[in-house]
Amino acid sequence: MTLKNYVDKYNVRQYIKTKIGEEHLIPLIAVYQSVEQIDFDSLPNQFVLKCSHDSGSTIICKDKAEFDFEKAKKIP
C-alpha cells in the first residue's frame, strides 16, 4: 500500500480488514463518486457523510426529517 492509500478513508478499510479484521470497521452504507449520486431517500434516519480524502467535511445527520439536504450538498 502506498501513502496515498493510507490517507484515503475508503482505501484504508481494506488494509484494516486484512490486518486486524473487518469487525473493527464502522459499517459502510455506500460509496459515491459525487454528491449528485447520493440517493438521500435510501439512507437511514441517522447517518454520517464523509469525504474520503480530507478531514474536515464530515456531515452528521441525526434526524433525516429535519436534515437540509440542499444545504449539505453545498458544503465543500
PDB file of N, H, CA, C and O in Angstrom:
ATOM      1  N   MET A   1       0.829  -1.178   0.000  1.00  0.00           N
ATOM      2  CA  MET A   1       0.000   0.000   0.000  1.00  0.00           C
ATOM      3  C   MET A   1       0.880   1.249   0.000  1.00  0.00           C
ATOM      4  O   MET A   1       1.895   1.304   0.694  1.00  0.00           O
ATOM      5  N   THR A   2       0.485   2.235  -0.774  1.00  0.00           N
ATOM      6  H   THR A   2      -0.340   2.190  -1.337  1.00  0.00           H
ATOM      7  CA  THR A   2       1.232   3.489  -0.797  1.00  0.00           C
ATOM      8  C   THR A   2       0.675   4.441   0.242  1.00  0.00           C
ATOM      9  O   THR A   2      -0.406   4.215   0.785  1.00  0.00           O
ATOM     10  N   LEU A   3       1.415   5.508   0.518  1.00  0.00           N
ATOM     11  H   LEU A   3       2.293   5.691   0.077  1.00  0.00           H
ATOM     12  CA  LEU A   3       0.959   6.512   1.478  1.00  0.00           C
ATOM     13  C   LEU A   3      -0.410   7.056   1.076  1.00  0.00           C
ATOM     14  O   LEU A   3      -1.250   7.320   1.936  1.00  0.00           O
ATOM     15  N   LYS A   4      -0.634   7.222  -0.208  1.00  0.00           N
ATOM     16  H   LYS A   4       0.049   7.007  -0.907  1.00  0.00           H
ATOM     17  CA  LYS A   4      -1.914   7.726  -0.710  1.00  0.00           C
ATOM     18  C   LYS A   4      -3.069   6.851  -0.235  1.00  0.00           C
ATOM     19  O   LYS A   4      -4.139   7.368   0.088  1.00  0.00           O
ATOM     20  N   ASN A   5      -2.878   5.567  -0.188  1.00  0.00           N
ATOM     21  H   ASN A   5      -2.009   5.147  -0.450  1.00  0.00           H
ATOM     22  CA  ASN A   5      -3.924   4.642   0.248  1.00  0.00           C
ATOM     23  C   ASN A   5      -4.192   4.744   1.746  1.00  0.00           C
ATOM     24  O   ASN A   5      -5.315   4.496   2.185  1.00  0.00           O
ATOM     25  N   TYR A   6      -3.196   5.099   2.528  1.00  0.00           N
ATOM     26  H   TYR A   6      -2.283   5.300   2.172  1.00  0.00           H
ATOM     27  CA  TYR A   6      -3.380   5.197   3.973  1.00  0.00           C
ATOM     28  C   TYR A   6      -4.202   6.423   4.366  1.00  0.00           C
ATOM     29  O   TYR A   6      -4.882   6.397   5.392  1.00  0.00           O
ATOM     30  N   VAL A   7      -4.155   7.473   3.591  1.00  0.00           N
ATOM     31  H   VAL A   7      -3.603   7.494   2.758  1.00  0.00           H
ATOM     32  CA  VAL A   7      -4.887   8.690   3.941  1.00  0.00           C
ATOM     33  C   VAL A   7      -6.292   8.711   3.352  1.00  0.00           C
ATOM     34  O   VAL A   7      -7.088   9.582   3.703  1.00  0.00           O
ATOM     35  N   ASP A   8      -6.606   7.794   2.484  1.00  0.00           N
ATOM     36  H   ASP A   8      -5.960   7.087   2.199  1.00  0.00           H
ATOM     37  CA  ASP A   8      -7.944   7.710   1.905  1.00  0.00           C
ATOM     38  C   ASP A   8      -8.805   6.809   2.790  1.00  0.00           C
ATOM     39  O   ASP A   8      -8.509   5.624   2.943  1.00  0.00           O
ATOM     40  N   LYS A   9      -9.873   7.369   3.375  1.00  0.00           N
ATOM     41  H   LYS A   9     -10.113   8.332   3.250  1.00  0.00           H
ATOM     42  CA  LYS A   9     -10.699   6.635   4.341  1.00  0.00           C
ATOM     43  C   LYS A   9     -11.294   5.353   3.758  1.00  0.00           C
ATOM     44  O   LYS A   9     -11.444   4.360   4.470  1.00  0.00           O
ATOM     45  N   TYR A  10     -11.628   5.371   2.487  1.00  0.00           N
ATOM     46  H   TYR A  10     -11.506   6.178   1.910  1.00  0.00           H
ATOM     47  CA  TYR A  10     -12.219   4.190   1.874  1.00  0.00           C
ATOM     48  C   TYR A  10     -11.147   3.135   1.584  1.00  0.00           C
ATOM     49  O   TYR A  10     -11.336   1.958   1.893  1.00  0.00           O
ATOM     50  N   ASN A  11     -10.051   3.542   1.006  1.00  0.00           N
ATOM     51  H   ASN A  11      -9.898   4.498   0.754  1.00  0.00           H
ATOM     52  CA  ASN A  11      -8.997   2.583   0.650  1.00  0.00           C
ATOM     53  C   ASN A  11      -8.371   1.918   1.873  1.00  0.00           C
ATOM     54  O   ASN A  11      -8.014   0.741   1.820  1.00  0.00           O
ATOM     55  N   VAL A  12      -8.235   2.650   2.962  1.00  0.00           N
ATOM     56  H   VAL A  12      -8.525   3.606   3.005  1.00  0.00           H
ATOM     57  CA  VAL A  12      -7.583   2.085   4.138  1.00  0.00           C
ATOM     58  C   VAL A  12      -8.450   1.008   4.803  1.00  0.00           C
ATOM     59  O   VAL A  12      -7.943   0.207   5.588  1.00  0.00           O
ATOM     60  N   ARG A  13      -9.733   0.983   4.499  1.00  0.00           N
ATOM     61  H   ARG A  13     -10.145   1.634   3.861  1.00  0.00           H
ATOM     62  CA  ARG A  13     -10.617  -0.050   5.054  1.00  0.00           C
ATOM     63  C   ARG A  13     -10.124  -1.462   4.691  1.00  0.00           C
ATOM     64  O   ARG A  13     -10.171  -2.370   5.521  1.00  0.00           O
ATOM     65  N   GLN A  14      -9.663  -1.635   3.473  1.00  0.00           N
ATOM     66  H   GLN A  14      -9.625  -0.898   2.799  1.00  0.00           H
ATOM     67  CA  GLN A  14      -9.165  -2.944   3.053  1.00  0.00           C
ATOM     68  C   GLN A  14      -7.935  -3.351   3.860  1.00  0.00           C
ATOM     69  O   GLN A  14      -7.788  -4.514   4.234  1.00  0.00           O
ATOM     70  N   TYR A  15      -7.058  -2.391   4.123  1.00  0.00           N
ATOM     71  H   TYR A  15      -7.178  -1.446   3.819  1.00  0.00           H
ATOM     72  CA  TYR A  15      -5.867  -2.661   4.929  1.00  0.00           C
ATOM     73  C   TYR A  15      -6.260  -3.086   6.346  1.00  0.00           C
ATOM     74  O   TYR A  15      -5.739  -4.070   6.870  1.00  0.00           O
ATOM     75  N   ILE A  16      -7.176  -2.345   6.959  1.00  0.00           N
ATOM     76  H   ILE A  16      -7.600  -1.546   6.534  1.00  0.00           H
ATOM     77  CA  ILE A  16      -7.632  -2.683   8.315  1.00  0.00           C
ATOM     78  C   ILE A  16      -8.277  -4.062   8.326  1.00  0.00           C
ATOM     79  O   ILE A  16      -8.035  -4.857   9.234  1.00  0.00           O
ATOM     80  N   LYS A  17      -9.086  -4.343   7.328  1.00  0.00           N
ATOM     81  H   LYS A  17      -9.282  -3.698   6.590  1.00  0.00           H
ATOM     82  CA  LYS A  17      -9.771  -5.638   7.231  1.00  0.00           C
ATOM     83  C   LYS A  17      -8.756  -6.786   7.211  1.00  0.00           C
ATOM     84  O   LYS A  17      -8.946  -7.794   7.891  1.00  0.00           O
ATOM     85  N   THR A  18      -7.687  -6.634   6.438  1.00  0.00           N
ATOM     86  H   THR A  18      -7.532  -5.815   5.886  1.00  0.00           H
ATOM     87  CA  THR A  18      -6.712  -7.719   6.330  1.00  0.00           C
ATOM     88  C   THR A  18      -5.773  -7.801   7.530  1.00  0.00           C
ATOM     89  O   THR A  18      -5.301  -8.885   7.874  1.00  0.00           O
ATOM     90  N   LYS A  19      -5.496  -6.660   8.172  1.00  0.00           N
ATOM     91  H   LYS A  19      -5.879  -5.780   7.892  1.00  0.00           H
ATOM     92  CA  LYS A  19      -4.533  -6.654   9.283  1.00  0.00           C
ATOM     93  C   LYS A  19      -5.157  -7.010  10.633  1.00  0.00           C
ATOM     94  O   LYS A  19      -4.587  -7.806  11.380  1.00  0.00           O
ATOM     95  N   ILE A  20      -6.323  -6.432  10.959  1.00  0.00           N
ATOM     96  H   ILE A  20      -6.786  -5.786  10.353  1.00  0.00           H
ATOM     97  CA  ILE A  20      -6.891  -6.677  12.290  1.00  0.00           C
ATOM     98  C   ILE A  20      -8.330  -7.186  12.260  1.00  0.00           C
ATOM     99  O   ILE A  20      -8.875  -7.571  13.295  1.00  0.00           O
ATOM    100  N   GLY A  21      -8.947  -7.190  11.078  1.00  0.00           N
ATOM    101  H   GLY A  21      -8.504  -6.878  10.237  1.00  0.00           H
ATOM    102  CA  GLY A  21     -10.276  -7.769  10.970  1.00  0.00           C
ATOM    103  C   GLY A  21     -11.381  -6.767  10.688  1.00  0.00           C
ATOM    104  O   GLY A  21     -11.354  -5.629  11.154  1.00  0.00           O
ATOM    105  N   GLU A  22     -12.341  -7.218   9.920  1.00  0.00           N
ATOM    106  H   GLU A  22     -12.363  -8.143   9.541  1.00  0.00           H
ATOM    107  CA  GLU A  22     -13.469  -6.394   9.498  1.00  0.00           C
ATOM    108  C   GLU A  22     -14.339  -5.930  10.670  1.00  0.00           C
ATOM    109  O   GLU A  22     -15.016  -4.906  10.571  1.00  0.00           O
ATOM    110  N   GLU A  23     -14.323  -6.672  11.771  1.00  0.00           N
ATOM    111  H   GLU A  23     -13.773  -7.503  11.851  1.00  0.00           H
ATOM    112  CA  GLU A  23     -15.148  -6.307  12.926  1.00  0.00           C
ATOM    113  C   GLU A  23     -14.730  -4.975  13.552  1.00  0.00           C
ATOM    114  O   GLU A  23     -15.464  -4.423  14.372  1.00  0.00           O
ATOM    115  N   HIS A  24     -13.568  -4.457  13.176  1.00  0.00           N
ATOM    116  H   HIS A  24     -12.972  -4.905  12.510  1.00  0.00           H
ATOM    117  CA  HIS A  24     -13.092  -3.173  13.698  1.00  0.00           C
ATOM    118  C   HIS A  24     -13.512  -1.987  12.819  1.00  0.00           C
ATOM    119  O   HIS A  24     -13.185  -0.840  13.124  1.00  0.00           O
ATOM    120  N   LEU A  25     -14.223  -2.260  11.749  1.00  0.00           N
ATOM    121  H   LEU A  25     -14.489  -3.192  11.501  1.00  0.00           H
ATOM    122  CA  LEU A  25     -14.662  -1.204  10.835  1.00  0.00           C
ATOM    123  C   LEU A  25     -16.091  -0.772  11.135  1.00  0.00           C
ATOM    124  O   LEU A  25     -16.942  -1.603  11.450  1.00  0.00           O
ATOM    125  N   ILE A  26     -16.351   0.515  11.039  1.00  0.00           N
ATOM    126  H   ILE A  26     -15.660   1.191  10.784  1.00  0.00           H
ATOM    127  CA  ILE A  26     -17.708   1.036  11.153  1.00  0.00           C
ATOM    128  C   ILE A  26     -18.449   0.627   9.879  1.00  0.00           C
ATOM    129  O   ILE A  26     -17.887   0.723   8.789  1.00  0.00           O
ATOM    130  N   PRO A  27     -19.696   0.172   9.995  1.00  0.00           N
ATOM    131  CA  PRO A  27     -20.441  -0.248   8.798  1.00  0.00           C
ATOM    132  C   PRO A  27     -20.499   0.866   7.747  1.00  0.00           C
ATOM    133  O   PRO A  27     -20.667   2.042   8.069  1.00  0.00           O
ATOM    134  N   LEU A  28     -20.356   0.465   6.508  1.00  0.00           N
ATOM    135  H   LEU A  28     -20.219  -0.490   6.246  1.00  0.00           H
ATOM    136  CA  LEU A  28     -20.360   1.386   5.375  1.00  0.00           C
ATOM    137  C   LEU A  28     -21.658   1.195   4.602  1.00  0.00           C
ATOM    138  O   LEU A  28     -21.975   0.081   4.185  1.00  0.00           O
ATOM    139  N   ILE A  29     -22.410   2.272   4.410  1.00  0.00           N
ATOM    140  H   ILE A  29     -22.152   3.177   4.750  1.00  0.00           H
ATOM    141  CA  ILE A  29     -23.682   2.190   3.692  1.00  0.00           C
ATOM    142  C   ILE A  29     -23.451   2.207   2.191  1.00  0.00           C
ATOM    143  O   ILE A  29     -23.996   1.376   1.465  1.00  0.00           O
ATOM    144  N   ALA A  30     -22.643   3.153   1.724  1.00  0.00           N
ATOM    145  H   ALA A  30     -22.200   3.828   2.314  1.00  0.00           H
ATOM    146  CA  ALA A  30     -22.398   3.285   0.289  1.00  0.00           C
ATOM    147  C   ALA A  30     -21.180   4.152   0.043  1.00  0.00           C
ATOM    148  O   ALA A  30     -20.713   4.861   0.935  1.00  0.00           O
ATOM    149  N   VAL A  31     -20.668   4.086  -1.189  1.00  0.00           N
ATOM    150  H   VAL A  31     -21.048   3.510  -1.913  1.00  0.00           H
ATOM    151  CA  VAL A  31     -19.571   4.930  -1.634  1.00  0.00           C
ATOM    152  C   VAL A  31     -20.034   5.627  -2.907  1.00  0.00           C
ATOM    153  O   VAL A  31     -20.544   4.989  -3.827  1.00  0.00           O
ATOM    154  N   TYR A  32     -19.852   6.930  -2.947  1.00  0.00           N
ATOM    155  H   TYR A  32     -19.437   7.449  -2.200  1.00  0.00           H
ATOM    156  CA  TYR A  32     -20.281   7.729  -4.097  1.00  0.00           C
ATOM    157  C   TYR A  32     -19.088   8.481  -4.665  1.00  0.00           C
ATOM    158  O   TYR A  32     -18.164   8.835  -3.933  1.00  0.00           O
ATOM    159  N   GLN A  33     -19.111   8.720  -5.953  1.00  0.00           N
ATOM    160  H   GLN A  33     -19.862   8.432  -6.547  1.00  0.00           H
ATOM    161  CA  GLN A  33     -18.059   9.491  -6.599  1.00  0.00           C
ATOM    162  C   GLN A  33     -18.369  10.987  -6.610  1.00  0.00           C
ATOM    163  O   GLN A  33     -17.467  11.808  -6.773  1.00  0.00           O
ATOM    164  N   SER A  34     -19.647  11.342  -6.435  1.00  0.00           N
ATOM    165  H   SER A  34     -20.380  10.674  -6.302  1.00  0.00           H
ATOM    166  CA  SER A  34     -20.047  12.749  -6.398  1.00  0.00           C
ATOM    167  C   SER A  34     -21.312  12.886  -5.566  1.00  0.00           C
ATOM    168  O   SER A  34     -22.030  11.910  -5.349  1.00  0.00           O
ATOM    169  N   VAL A  35     -21.580  14.095  -5.103  1.00  0.00           N
ATOM    170  H   VAL A  35     -20.997  14.888  -5.279  1.00  0.00           H
ATOM    171  CA  VAL A  35     -22.759  14.349  -4.276  1.00  0.00           C
ATOM    172  C   VAL A  35     -24.047  14.086  -5.060  1.00  0.00           C
ATOM    173  O   VAL A  35     -25.067  13.724  -4.474  1.00  0.00           O
ATOM    174  N   GLU A  36     -24.002  14.264  -6.357  1.00  0.00           N
ATOM    175  H   GLU A  36     -23.174  14.558  -6.833  1.00  0.00           H
ATOM    176  CA  GLU A  36     -25.186  14.032  -7.189  1.00  0.00           C
ATOM    177  C   GLU A  36     -25.622  12.569  -7.189  1.00  0.00           C
ATOM    178  O   GLU A  36     -26.784  12.280  -7.478  1.00  0.00           O
ATOM    179  N   GLN A  37     -24.742  11.662  -6.879  1.00  0.00           N
ATOM    180  H   GLN A  37     -23.799  11.897  -6.644  1.00  0.00           H
ATOM    181  CA  GLN A  37     -25.054  10.230  -6.865  1.00  0.00           C
ATOM    182  C   GLN A  37     -25.787   9.794  -5.596  1.00  0.00           C
ATOM    183  O   GLN A  37     -26.360   8.706  -5.562  1.00  0.00           O
ATOM    184  N   ILE A  38     -25.776  10.617  -4.570  1.00  0.00           N
ATOM    185  H   ILE A  38     -25.310  11.502  -4.598  1.00  0.00           H
ATOM    186  CA  ILE A  38     -26.358  10.220  -3.292  1.00  0.00           C
ATOM    187  C   ILE A  38     -27.875  10.163  -3.391  1.00  0.00           C
ATOM    188  O   ILE A  38     -28.524  11.143  -3.758  1.00  0.00           O
ATOM    189  N   ASP A  39     -28.425   9.014  -3.063  1.00  0.00           N
ATOM    190  H   ASP A  39     -27.899   8.218  -2.765  1.00  0.00           H
ATOM    191  CA  ASP A  39     -29.877   8.835  -3.006  1.00  0.00           C
ATOM    192  C   ASP A  39     -30.283   9.004  -1.545  1.00  0.00           C
ATOM    193  O   ASP A  39     -30.301   8.041  -0.778  1.00  0.00           O
ATOM    194  N   PHE A  40     -30.609  10.245  -1.171  1.00  0.00           N
ATOM    195  H   PHE A  40     -30.594  11.027  -1.794  1.00  0.00           H
ATOM    196  CA  PHE A  40     -30.909  10.541   0.230  1.00  0.00           C
ATOM    197  C   PHE A  40     -32.100   9.744   0.744  1.00  0.00           C
ATOM    198  O   PHE A  40     -32.157   9.419   1.930  1.00  0.00           O
ATOM    199  N   ASP A  41     -33.043   9.427  -0.121  1.00  0.00           N
ATOM    200  H   ASP A  41     -32.996   9.690  -1.084  1.00  0.00           H
ATOM    201  CA  ASP A  41     -34.211   8.653   0.304  1.00  0.00           C
ATOM    202  C   ASP A  41     -33.826   7.250   0.771  1.00  0.00           C
ATOM    203  O   ASP A  41     -34.516   6.665   1.606  1.00  0.00           O
ATOM    204  N   SER A  42     -32.738   6.713   0.244  1.00  0.00           N
ATOM    205  H   SER A  42     -32.178   7.189  -0.434  1.00  0.00           H
ATOM    206  CA  SER A  42     -32.329   5.357   0.610  1.00  0.00           C
ATOM    207  C   SER A  42     -31.487   5.312   1.893  1.00  0.00           C
ATOM    208  O   SER A  42     -31.237   4.232   2.428  1.00  0.00           O
ATOM    209  N   LEU A  43     -31.057   6.460   2.381  1.00  0.00           N
ATOM    210  H   LEU A  43     -31.260   7.337   1.946  1.00  0.00           H
ATOM    211  CA  LEU A  43     -30.242   6.496   3.596  1.00  0.00           C
ATOM    212  C   LEU A  43     -31.119   6.285   4.833  1.00  0.00           C
ATOM    213  O   LEU A  43     -32.302   6.625   4.819  1.00  0.00           O
ATOM    214  N   PRO A  44     -30.548   5.729   5.893  1.00  0.00           N
ATOM    215  CA  PRO A  44     -31.314   5.545   7.133  1.00  0.00           C
ATOM    216  C   PRO A  44     -31.630   6.891   7.788  1.00  0.00           C
ATOM    217  O   PRO A  44     -31.158   7.928   7.321  1.00  0.00           O
ATOM    218  N   ASN A  45     -32.409   6.888   8.843  1.00  0.00           N
ATOM    219  H   ASN A  45     -32.793   6.046   9.221  1.00  0.00           H
ATOM    220  CA  ASN A  45     -32.809   8.118   9.517  1.00  0.00           C
ATOM    221  C   ASN A  45     -31.615   8.872  10.099  1.00  0.00           C
ATOM    222  O   ASN A  45     -31.635  10.102  10.160  1.00  0.00           O
ATOM    223  N   GLN A  46     -30.591   8.165  10.522  1.00  0.00           N
ATOM    224  H   GLN A  46     -30.574   7.167  10.473  1.00  0.00           H
ATOM    225  CA  GLN A  46     -29.364   8.775  11.029  1.00  0.00           C
ATOM    226  C   GLN A  46     -28.190   8.253  10.211  1.00  0.00           C
ATOM    227  O   GLN A  46     -28.091   7.054   9.949  1.00  0.00           O
ATOM    228  N   PHE A  47     -27.294   9.167   9.805  1.00  0.00           N
ATOM    229  H   PHE A  47     -27.374  10.141  10.018  1.00  0.00           H
ATOM    230  CA  PHE A  47     -26.134   8.757   9.007  1.00  0.00           C
ATOM    231  C   PHE A  47     -25.059   9.823   9.088  1.00  0.00           C
ATOM    232  O   PHE A  47     -25.293  10.924   9.588  1.00  0.00           O
ATOM    233  N   VAL A  48     -23.874   9.486   8.590  1.00  0.00           N
ATOM    234  H   VAL A  48     -23.683   8.592   8.184  1.00  0.00           H
ATOM    235  CA  VAL A  48     -22.748  10.410   8.513  1.00  0.00           C
ATOM    236  C   VAL A  48     -22.229  10.374   7.082  1.00  0.00           C
ATOM    237  O   VAL A  48     -22.051   9.302   6.505  1.00  0.00           O
ATOM    238  N   LEU A  49     -21.989  11.549   6.515  1.00  0.00           N
ATOM    239  H   LEU A  49     -22.133  12.420   6.984  1.00  0.00           H
ATOM    240  CA  LEU A  49     -21.372  11.667   5.197  1.00  0.00           C
ATOM    241  C   LEU A  49     -19.952  12.183   5.393  1.00  0.00           C
ATOM    242  O   LEU A  49     -19.729  13.156   6.113  1.00  0.00           O
ATOM    243  N   LYS A  50     -18.991  11.520   4.743  1.00  0.00           N
ATOM    244  H   LYS A  50     -19.172  10.730   4.158  1.00  0.00           H
ATOM    245  CA  LYS A  50     -17.602  11.944   4.864  1.00  0.00           C
ATOM    246  C   LYS A  50     -16.922  11.809   3.516  1.00  0.00           C
ATOM    247  O   LYS A  50     -17.124  10.826   2.803  1.00  0.00           O
ATOM    248  N   CYS A  51     -16.115  12.801   3.169  1.00  0.00           N
ATOM    249  H   CYS A  51     -15.951  13.600   3.748  1.00  0.00           H
ATOM    250  CA  CYS A  51     -15.246  12.667   2.004  1.00  0.00           C
ATOM    251  C   CYS A  51     -14.115  11.724   2.391  1.00  0.00           C
ATOM    252  O   CYS A  51     -13.671  11.712   3.539  1.00  0.00           O
ATOM    253  N   SER A  52     -13.665  10.954   1.451  1.00  0.00           N
ATOM    254  H   SER A  52     -14.026  10.963   0.519  1.00  0.00           H
ATOM    255  CA  SER A  52     -12.606  10.001   1.781  1.00  0.00           C
ATOM    256  C   SER A  52     -11.225  10.640   1.764  1.00  0.00           C
ATOM    257  O   SER A  52     -10.269  10.035   2.250  1.00  0.00           O
ATOM    258  N   HIS A  53     -11.094  11.842   1.220  1.00  0.00           N
ATOM    259  H   HIS A  53     -11.871  12.334   0.825  1.00  0.00           H
ATOM    260  CA  HIS A  53      -9.784  12.444   1.001  1.00  0.00           C
ATOM    261  C   HIS A  53      -9.430  13.593   1.936  1.00  0.00           C
ATOM    262  O   HIS A  53      -8.334  14.144   1.831  1.00  0.00           O
ATOM    263  N   ASP A  54     -10.333  13.975   2.856  1.00  0.00           N
ATOM    264  H   ASP A  54     -11.223  13.527   2.942  1.00  0.00           H
ATOM    265  CA  ASP A  54      -9.991  15.080   3.741  1.00  0.00           C
ATOM    266  C   ASP A  54     -10.415  14.789   5.177  1.00  0.00           C
ATOM    267  O   ASP A  54     -10.889  13.694   5.481  1.00  0.00           O
ATOM    268  N   SER A  55     -10.243  15.771   6.055  1.00  0.00           N
ATOM    269  H   SER A  55      -9.859  16.660   5.808  1.00  0.00           H
ATOM    270  CA  SER A  55     -10.566  15.530   7.463  1.00  0.00           C
ATOM    271  C   SER A  55     -11.485  16.593   8.053  1.00  0.00           C
ATOM    272  O   SER A  55     -11.622  16.669   9.274  1.00  0.00           O
ATOM    273  N   GLY A  56     -12.117  17.416   7.217  1.00  0.00           N
ATOM    274  H   GLY A  56     -12.005  17.355   6.225  1.00  0.00           H
ATOM    275  CA  GLY A  56     -12.933  18.467   7.783  1.00  0.00           C
ATOM    276  C   GLY A  56     -14.339  18.572   7.253  1.00  0.00           C
ATOM    277  O   GLY A  56     -15.062  19.502   7.608  1.00  0.00           O
ATOM    278  N   SER A  57     -14.743  17.650   6.419  1.00  0.00           N
ATOM    279  H   SER A  57     -14.155  16.894   6.131  1.00  0.00           H
ATOM    280  CA  SER A  57     -16.046  17.803   5.770  1.00  0.00           C
ATOM    281  C   SER A  57     -17.087  16.787   6.251  1.00  0.00           C
ATOM    282  O   SER A  57     -17.997  16.440   5.498  1.00  0.00           O
ATOM    283  N   THR A  58     -16.969  16.324   7.449  1.00  0.00           N
ATOM    284  H   THR A  58     -16.230  16.606   8.060  1.00  0.00           H
ATOM    285  CA  THR A  58     -17.926  15.358   7.974  1.00  0.00           C
ATOM    286  C   THR A  58     -19.270  16.030   8.228  1.00  0.00           C
ATOM    287  O   THR A  58     -19.339  17.087   8.855  1.00  0.00           O
ATOM    288  N   ILE A  59     -20.338  15.403   7.731  1.00  0.00           N
ATOM    289  H   ILE A  59     -20.282  14.544   7.222  1.00  0.00           H
ATOM    290  CA  ILE A  59     -21.699  15.901   7.928  1.00  0.00           C
ATOM    291  C   ILE A  59     -22.464  14.842   8.699  1.00  0.00           C
ATOM    292  O   ILE A  59     -22.551  13.694   8.264  1.00  0.00           O
ATOM    293  N   ILE A  60     -23.020  15.224   9.843  1.00  0.00           N
ATOM    294  H   ILE A  60     -22.949  16.157  10.196  1.00  0.00           H
ATOM    295  CA  ILE A  60     -23.758  14.290  10.692  1.00  0.00           C
ATOM    296  C   ILE A  60     -25.243  14.588  10.597  1.00  0.00           C
ATOM    297  O   ILE A  60     -25.671  15.725  10.796  1.00  0.00           O
ATOM    298  N   CYS A  61     -26.019  13.574  10.296  1.00  0.00           N
ATOM    299  H   CYS A  61     -25.671  12.650  10.135  1.00  0.00           H
ATOM    300  CA  CYS A  61     -27.472  13.703  10.247  1.00  0.00           C
ATOM    301  C   CYS A  61     -28.047  12.891  11.399  1.00  0.00           C
ATOM    302  O   CYS A  61     -27.923  11.667  11.427  1.00  0.00           O
ATOM    303  N   LYS A  62     -28.675  13.572  12.343  1.00  0.00           N
ATOM    304  H   LYS A  62     -28.776  14.567  12.320  1.00  0.00           H
ATOM    305  CA  LYS A  62     -29.280  12.893  13.485  1.00  0.00           C
ATOM    306  C   LYS A  62     -30.758  12.591  13.256  1.00  0.00           C
ATOM    307  O   LYS A  62     -31.322  11.708  13.903  1.00  0.00           O
ATOM    308  N   ASP A  63     -31.390  13.330  12.325  1.00  0.00           N
ATOM    309  H   ASP A  63     -30.932  14.046  11.799  1.00  0.00           H
ATOM    310  CA  ASP A  63     -32.804  13.120  12.014  1.00  0.00           C
ATOM    311  C   ASP A  63     -33.050  13.540  10.574  1.00  0.00           C
ATOM    312  O   ASP A  63     -33.071  14.731  10.261  1.00  0.00           O
ATOM    313  N   LYS A  64     -33.234  12.570   9.709  1.00  0.00           N
ATOM    314  H   LYS A  64     -33.217  11.603   9.962  1.00  0.00           H
ATOM    315  CA  LYS A  64     -33.382  12.844   8.285  1.00  0.00           C
ATOM    316  C   LYS A  64     -34.572  13.752   7.990  1.00  0.00           C
ATOM    317  O   LYS A  64     -34.543  14.498   7.011  1.00  0.00           O
ATOM    318  N   ALA A  65     -35.608  13.702   8.810  1.00  0.00           N
ATOM    319  H   ALA A  65     -35.631  13.096   9.605  1.00  0.00           H
ATOM    320  CA  ALA A  65     -36.794  14.537   8.601  1.00  0.00           C
ATOM    321  C   ALA A  65     -36.468  16.024   8.764  1.00  0.00           C
ATOM    322  O   ALA A  65     -37.153  16.874   8.197  1.00  0.00           O
ATOM    323  N   GLU A  66     -35.428  16.337   9.535  1.00  0.00           N
ATOM    324  H   GLU A  66     -34.871  15.646   9.996  1.00  0.00           H
ATOM    325  CA  GLU A  66     -35.055  17.731   9.774  1.00  0.00           C
ATOM    326  C   GLU A  66     -33.766  18.128   9.050  1.00  0.00           C
ATOM    327  O   GLU A  66     -33.296  19.255   9.206  1.00  0.00           O
ATOM    328  N   PHE A  67     -33.204  17.237   8.279  1.00  0.00           N
ATOM    329  H   PHE A  67     -33.586  16.322   8.152  1.00  0.00           H
ATOM    330  CA  PHE A  67     -31.918  17.464   7.624  1.00  0.00           C
ATOM    331  C   PHE A  67     -32.114  18.271   6.339  1.00  0.00           C
ATOM    332  O   PHE A  67     -33.006  17.972   5.545  1.00  0.00           O
ATOM    333  N   ASP A  68     -31.280  19.291   6.138  1.00  0.00           N
ATOM    334  H   ASP A  68     -30.555  19.533   6.782  1.00  0.00           H
ATOM    335  CA  ASP A  68     -31.337  20.127   4.942  1.00  0.00           C
ATOM    336  C   ASP A  68     -30.386  19.549   3.888  1.00  0.00           C
ATOM    337  O   ASP A  68     -29.195  19.862   3.880  1.00  0.00           O
ATOM    338  N   PHE A  69     -30.916  18.713   3.008  1.00  0.00           N
ATOM    339  H   PHE A  69     -31.883  18.459   3.014  1.00  0.00           H
ATOM    340  CA  PHE A  69     -30.097  18.043   2.004  1.00  0.00           C
ATOM    341  C   PHE A  69     -29.433  19.030   1.045  1.00  0.00           C
ATOM    342  O   PHE A  69     -28.265  18.877   0.688  1.00  0.00           O
ATOM    343  N   GLU A  70     -30.190  20.034   0.637  1.00  0.00           N
ATOM    344  H   GLU A  70     -31.139  20.158   0.927  1.00  0.00           H
ATOM    345  CA  GLU A  70     -29.638  21.011  -0.320  1.00  0.00           C
ATOM    346  C   GLU A  70     -28.485  21.779   0.299  1.00  0.00           C
ATOM    347  O   GLU A  70     -27.485  22.027  -0.375  1.00  0.00           O
ATOM    348  N   LYS A  71     -28.595  22.158   1.548  1.00  0.00           N
ATOM    349  H   LYS A  71     -29.408  21.956   2.096  1.00  0.00           H
ATOM    350  CA  LYS A  71     -27.502  22.853   2.242  1.00  0.00           C
ATOM    351  C   LYS A  71     -26.295  21.931   2.371  1.00  0.00           C
ATOM    352  O   LYS A  71     -25.162  22.367   2.170  1.00  0.00           O
ATOM    353  N   ALA A  72     -26.519  20.686   2.698  1.00  0.00           N
ATOM    354  H   ALA A  72     -27.439  20.331   2.861  1.00  0.00           H
ATOM    355  CA  ALA A  72     -25.423  19.724   2.842  1.00  0.00           C
ATOM    356  C   ALA A  72     -24.683  19.509   1.526  1.00  0.00           C
ATOM    357  O   ALA A  72     -23.466  19.325   1.525  1.00  0.00           O
ATOM    358  N   LYS A  73     -25.395  19.530   0.417  1.00  0.00           N
ATOM    359  H   LYS A  73     -26.384  19.679   0.418  1.00  0.00           H
ATOM    360  CA  LYS A  73     -24.766  19.347  -0.891  1.00  0.00           C
ATOM    361  C   LYS A  73     -23.790  20.473  -1.215  1.00  0.00           C
ATOM    362  O   LYS A  73     -22.849  20.277  -1.984  1.00  0.00           O
ATOM    363  N   LYS A  74     -24.007  21.641  -0.637  1.00  0.00           N
ATOM    364  H   LYS A  74     -24.772  21.801  -0.012  1.00  0.00           H
ATOM    365  CA  LYS A  74     -23.167  22.819  -0.944  1.00  0.00           C
ATOM    366  C   LYS A  74     -21.934  22.923  -0.058  1.00  0.00           C
ATOM    367  O   LYS A  74     -21.071  23.766  -0.303  1.00  0.00           O
ATOM    368  N   ILE A  75     -21.838  22.091   0.956  1.00  0.00           N
ATOM    369  H   ILE A  75     -22.539  21.406   1.155  1.00  0.00           H
ATOM    370  CA  ILE A  75     -20.673  22.130   1.843  1.00  0.00           C
ATOM    371  C   ILE A  75     -19.468  21.595   1.090  1.00  0.00           C
ATOM    372  O   ILE A  75     -19.514  20.489   0.551  1.00  0.00           O
ATOM    373  N   PRO A  76     -18.383  22.372   1.046  1.00  0.00           N
ATOM    374  CA  PRO A  76     -17.198  21.934   0.264  1.00  0.00           C
ATOM    375  C   PRO A  76     -16.517  20.718   0.838  1.00  0.00           C
ATOM    376  O   PRO A  76     -15.521  20.250   0.286  1.00  0.00           O
TER     377      PRO A  76
END
